[in-house]
Amino acid sequence: MADTHQRPGVNGHPAPMGREDIAGLLAGRIGQNRPHTPAAAAQSSAVAVPIPATPTGSAGPAAMPRLAGMPGEIPVGWEVIEDLQAQVSKQLSAEDPDKLLEEIDRRALAKKLVRNAVADWATKYAQGNTPLTAEQETAIGTAVFDSMYRGGRLQSLLDQEGVEDVMVDGLRAHVEYHDRPRQTIDKVADSHEELITWVNRMARLSGHGERSLTQATPMVGFRMPDGSRVTASLLTTRPSVVIRRHRIRQLGIAELVQWGSINPILERFLTACVHAKMNILVVGDMGAGKTSLLRALGREIPPSERLVTLESDRELYLDEPGPKPGPVTYAFEARQSNGEVRGGTAAGEVTISDMFATALRYNATRVIVGEVRSTEIVPMLQAMSAGGSGSMCTLHVRRPHAIISRLVQLCTEAGMQTEAAHHLIASSIDLVVYLTYLDETAIGGRKHRFVSHIYEVHDVVGEGGRPVTTELFAPQGGELRAIYKNMPSFIDDLERTGLFNRQWLTDNPFGAWLGPLQTVGRR
């Protein structure tokens, strides 16, 4: 959206967008509303080639690959990969015993050693067997490197286009995509012990070696080197692992327009709200895209400011370079306990609530909490109320009408009285953005994530002592997505940013969605 801040205007305001302007802004952005059919090539990038067994006592390819029909499929048993990995790891330790090499140089050396080891192994194997193709050798080398530095046997699943979550239940994996139905893989490990070993190796690779999955610590969570979030447990019937992919960590608010989560009017409105330092709460059901929207809004904070982010699991990545310069950012992440309990508290545990006091001493102009789940709601609202203008957070809420009730529930669980909670909510939150999630992959459609409601929260309490709210955007006339309804009381603040004009709301009553949402059975 190159013209977002450069349109000529009157009295310092950008010129209003007409229907032609909206159509131009949305040109090329409507594809996300059409059903998506992945190419057959994306379903499987390799074909299984059965290879004769090797003589007894030698490590050779198994009769069938472990991940039959999956992208990145390897034509050997995983025991071969493990043998080669052990060999390369030993060579790597011999060449860099004190680990003096930079990580990028160490990985480059590892790739070289992997290529040599695979070539030597393939040469020996070809004596008396059908030689491997160059593509098969490359696939084996990739699997060896992945087992050392990436996701091992699960990496081929994580590398698939459109993957959002990989859920492992014992030896079976279920893969969730954003644009097609779930896929089930019958075997991704040879035993439960192998799966537990994978979890602990990933924890070590990620710098969280103290978080081992054992009977003493039956639940662990950490980030993989690529940023994917892993949660694993031994408390389920079988060892279980859920991996959440972050496909869009570097993208901004313009991409949300392309995907149909918001339209250009909402893009301008929300961007102006960020610049006007509105305190924003992003809410929705699980998987609705709350973190993606919060990340996009965070990337709109002017670079002249100072930002602190507080997260239980690192997902925002606002301290990393984005599509444009951002503020000075300090990213805090909570820390799990090491499993020990001392004096009635979990040793080593640091919660979001614990981090608030330190974070505020960084003299940040804004605070962003990745997700409010518990008692951290009180320091978050207090920070907003006491001058943290422009702060933001997300909250899991199933229905739009339950937003205030959910906030009050968390405040009372933290020890506040209901009346005090109502007053704190009214004095701290300016705007609530609700995201709706429709999953139609099971009936031939796709997943839809879009803003359906936006509320203004007024700094007063009304009937029943509850905060007064106004519905600014909401579904109308059969349109499930957010349509303008009422003018915000802070419209003057938005126009002073130079990024918004109230005329855009009144001139475009249908909010620039350009046609109904293409859900299954609805045209």
N, C-alpha and C positions, 0 to 999 in steps of 0.2 A: 504494500500500500504506500507507494512512493509519494502520493499526493496528500497524505494524511495531515501534515502540518504546513502545507505550502499553498493552500487554496486562497485566492484573493478574497477579501472580505470587506465588511463595512464596520467602521469604528473599532477596528482591531479584532473583529470576530471573523472566523472563517465563513465563507459563503455557504448558504444552505444547500443541502444535497437534494436535487430533484430525482424523479424516478429514473431518468436517463443516467444520472450519476450513480445511483444505486446499482443499476443494471451493469454499468461499467465496472464498478468495484467488485461485483460478484462474478464477472465474466471469468470462466474457467474454474470457478469454485463450487460448481453444483454437482460435480461428479460424485461427491461423497454421499449424495442422497440416492444414488442408483445402486441397485444390487450389484455386488462385486463378485465376479467369478474368477478365481485365480487360474493362471495358466497351468496346464498339466505339468509343465517343467518344474513349477514351484512345489508340486507335491512330492517329487522325487528327483533328486539331482544325480543319483547313482543307481545302477542296476546291479543286483546281486549276481555274482559270477561264482558258482560252486567250483571249488578247486579240490583236486584229489588230496587225500590225507597224506601226510609225510610219513617216512619210516618211524617206527616206534622209537621213542626217546628223543626225538627232535621237535622243537617248537615249530608248528606249522599252522596254516589257516584251518579253521574249523569247517565242517561241511556246509554250514549256513551262517551268514552274518548274524550278529546279535540284534541289530535294529533293521530287520528286513523291510525294505521298501521305504526307508526314511532318508531324507537328505543327509549327505555326509556319511552314508553307509559304508562300512569297511568290510572287506572280504575275508577277514580273519577273526578268530576268536579273541576275546579281550585279554586272555592270558598272554597272547603274543605281545599286545600293546604294553602290558604290565612288565613283561620281561625286557622289552626295548627301553621302556621308561627307566627301569632300574639301572640298566646299562649306561644310558645317557646321563642320568643323574650322578652316577659314580665318576664318569669321565669329566663332567662339569665341575664336580667338587675337586678333582685332581688338578684341573687347569686353573681354577680360581678358589683355592682352599680357604682363603681369608675373606672371600666375598668383597674384594676391593673394587670390582667392576661396578660401574653404574648399572642400574636395573635394565636400562634399554640395551646396554652392551652385553650384559649377561644373557639376556633373552636372545640377542642376535647370535651369540656363541652357541646357545642351546639349540637354535634352529639349524646351525651348521652341523653340530654333532648329531642331531636327529637325522638329517639327510644322509650323513655318512653311515650311521648305524643301520638305517633302513635299506640303503643300497647294499651294504655288506650282507645283511640278512637275506635280502631278495636274491642275491647272487648265489648264496649257499642253497637256498630253497630251490632255485631253478635246476640244480643238479638232480636230475631224475624226476622233476615235476614240471608242469606247464608254467613257464615264466609269467610273472605278474606283468600287467601293462603299466605304462608310465602313470596313468590315472590312478591305478590301484596303489602304486607305491606312494603317490602324493597323498591319497586318502589315509594310508597307514601313517605316514609322517605327520599329517595334521592331527590324527588321533593321539599320537605319542606326545606332541607338543601340547595339545589340549589337556591331556592327563597331567601334564606338569604345571601348566600356567593358567588353564581355563577350566571349563566345566566337565572335563573328562567325558565319560560315557553319555552324559546328558547334554553335552555341548551341541550335538547335531540337532537336538530338539530346540534348544535356545536360539540357534542360528536361523531357524525357519522364518520366513516372511510373515509378519502379522501376529507373532506369538505374544500373548500377554501374560499368561501364567502356565507354569508346568507344575502339576500336582502329582506327587509320587505317593502311592499307597502300597507299601511293601515292595514288591518287585514290579508292579504295574504303574504306568504313568498316564495321566490324562492331560492333554494339551489344549488350552483355551486360546482361541484366536479372536481378533477384533472383527473379522469379516467372514467367518465361516464356522460351521459347527465344530464341537469338541471332537478331538481324535484320541483314541486310546491305544497305547502301546503295551503289549502284554508283558514284555520283559525288558527292563532296563538295568537290572543287576542280577547276579547269580545267587545272591543270598542277602539276608537282612544285615548280616555282619559287613558285607561289602558296601551296602548303602550307608551304614553308620560310619565306616571308614571314609567314604566319600565326603560326608558332611564334615567330619573333623579335619580332613585335608583341605577342604575349601575354607574352613575357618582359619586355618594356619596361613593359607595363601593370602587371605584377606587381612592379615595382621590381627586376627582375633583368636589367637591360639589358646587364650585362657578360656574360651567358650567351647568346651568339648561336650559332645553329646554322650553322656554316660548315665548309669542308673542313679548316680548322685545328683546330676544336673540333667534331668530328662527333657528339658526344653531349652533350645538355644535359638538365637537370631543373629544374623550378621549380613554384611554386604559382600558379594563376590567381587573380584577385581574389575569386572565390567560394570559394576554398579547395581546389578540385580540383587534384590532383597531375598534372603533365604530365612525361612522359619522351619524348624525341624523339631520333632517330638517323639519320645518313646512311650508316651502316655496313651497313645492310640492303640487299637487292636494290633496293628503292625507298625513298624517304624514308618513315619510319614515325613514328607518334605514338601513344602510349597515354595516355589521360586517365582517371584514377581519381576517381570521385565520392565525396564524403563526405556521405552523406544524413543521418547520425545524430550529428553532432558535438556537439549540445547535449543529448543524451538520457543517461539514467542507467541504473542496474541494473534498475529496475522494468520498463523497456521490454524488456530481455532476457527477462524472464519472459513478457511478452506475446507475444514472437516465438517462444517455445519453446526458446530457447537454454539456459535454466536453469529450474528450478522453484522454488517458494517455499522449500523446504528448502535448496537450494543458494544461493539469494539470501541467506538468513539466515546460512548457514555462511560464505560468502565475505565478506559484510559484516563479520561478527565477526572473521574472520581479518585484515581490513584494520585494524580497530580494535585488535586484539591485537598489531599490528605484526609479523605474519608476513612474511618475505621470500618473495614469490610470483613464480614463473616461469609465464607463459602460453605454451603451445606448441600447434602444430597445423600442418597443411599450408597451402599458399598459398590465400588466400581463405576461410579457415575462420572469420574473425571475431575474430582475436586482438587487433587494435587496438581494436575495439569493446568487447570485454570489459575490456581494460586501461584504456580511457578510463572505463568505468563504475565500475571498482574505484577509479580515481583520484579520482572524484567522491565517493567515500565517505570520503575522508581528512578528519578533523576540521578545522574552520576555524582552530583554535588552532595548527596546525602550519605548517612552512615546507617548501615542495616545490620541487625542481629537476627539470625534464624535459630530457632530452637526446635529440634526434632527428636522423636524417639528412634526413628530409623531414617537415615539420610535419603531424601527423595527430591528435595528442591534443587540442589546444586546451584544456588544463586551466587555462590562464591566462585564459580567457574565462569570463564568467558562465555558470553552469550552472543546473540545476533547484533547487539550494539553495546556500547559502554554502559556499565551499571555502577551502582554506588559501592563504596568500600564496605565489604561484607564479611562478617565473622559468623561462621556456621558452627553452631554447637550441636552435639549429638549426645543423647542420653547413653548411659552405659549399664549393661546388665550386671547382675551379681555374679561372682565366681562360684556361687553355690553354697558358700559358707554363711552361717548366721551368727552374728556377734551382738550380744546385748539386745536381742530381739529384732535386730534389723539385718537386712541382707548385706553382707560385706562386699564392698566395692561398687554397690549400685549407686547410680546417679540419675535422678529423675528430671523431667522437664521442670517441675516445681523447684527442685534443688538448684537448677541452673539459672533461674530467673534473677536472683539477687546479683550474681556475678555478671550476667548479661547486661543488666541495666547500668552497671558501673562502666560499661564501655561507651557510655554517653551516646548511644545510638539515637538517631532521629526517628527510627521505626523499629518495631519488633514483629517478626512473623513466626507464628507457631505452626508447624507443619500439620499437626492434628491434635485437637483437644479431645482427650478421652476421659479425663478424671479430674482430680482436684486442681490441676494446673489451670482450670477455667478461671479460678478466682484471681490469681496473680495476672493472668492475661487480661481480664476485664479491668482490673485495677490499673494496669499499665496503660490501657487505652483511655480510661477515665481520667487519669492523673497527668495527661499531657502527651501520651504516646500517639499523637495524631498520625493517621496513615498506617496504623498497624493492621495486621490481617491474620486470619487463622482459618482452619477448616473444622467442620464438625459433622459427624455422622448422624443424619436425621432421615427417617424413612419417608415422611410426608411433609409437605410445606406447612400445613396448619399446626404441626407439632414442634416447630422451631423454638418458640419461647418456652414451651413446657420442658423441652429437652435441656435448655440452658438453665432453667430453674432447678431441674432435677440434679444436675451436676453441682450447682452452687450449694444446694441443701446437703448433698452428700459430702461437701467440703466443710460443712458446719455452719453455713449461713442460714438465717431465717428467710422464709419465703418473701416477706415484704422487702427486706434488705436486698435480696437477690433481684427483685423486680426493679428497684431503684438503680442498682449497679448496672444492670443490662441497659436500662433506658439512658443512662448517662455515658455509656461507653461505646455502644455499637451504633453506627450511622446507617449501614447498608447491609442487607442480607441477600445473597445471590444463591438461588436454589437450582441445582442441576438434576434433570430427569434422566433416567437410564432405562431404555427399552431394549431388551435382548430378544431378537427375532431369528437368531441363527437356527434354532431348532425347527422352525417352520419355513425355512427357505429364504429368510431375510438376512439382515445384518444387525449389528449392535448400533444403537443410536444413543448419543450422549449430547444433551443440549440444555441451554439455560431456558427454564420454563417460567420462573417467577423471580422478581426482584422486589424487595420490600425496603421501605425507609422506616427506620426505628427512631421515633421522636424522643426528645429528652424530657418526657413527661409520662406519668402513669395515669391511666384512665379508669374506666369502670372495672371494679373488681381488683383494683390495684395493679393491673398488668400494664406493661409498657404499651403505648399507643403506636400502632404501625399503619403504614399506608402502602397499598399495593401499587407499585409504579409500573411494572410489566407483568403480564399474566396471559395464559392461553385465552383465545377468543375465537368465536365463530368457527369452531371445528379445527382451528390451528392449535397444535399441541405446544408450540414453542412460544416464547415470550413476545407479547405484543404490547405496545405502549398503552397505558390506561390513565395515569395521573402524573401531573407535573411534580417533581421533587421540590421540597421547600428550599433546598440548597442549590437551585438552578443557577442563581447569581454566582455562586462560588465556582461552578463548573464553567460558566462563560468567562470568568476572569482568568482561567487557565489559558484561554485562547484556543482550546482544543474542541470546544463544543458550542452548539448554537441551539437554543430551545426550538427554533423553527423546524429543525430536522424532525423533531418528535411530532409536531402538529401537521407537517406536510407529508409525512409518511406513516399513516396510521397503522399499516400492516407491517411495519418494522423491517422492510427490505428483505424478507425471506424469499421473495420471488417464487411463490407457489407453495403448495402444501408439502408437508413431510411425506416422503415416499415410503410408508410402512406397508407391510404385507396386507394385501386386500384393500388398500386405500390408494386411489389415484387422484 
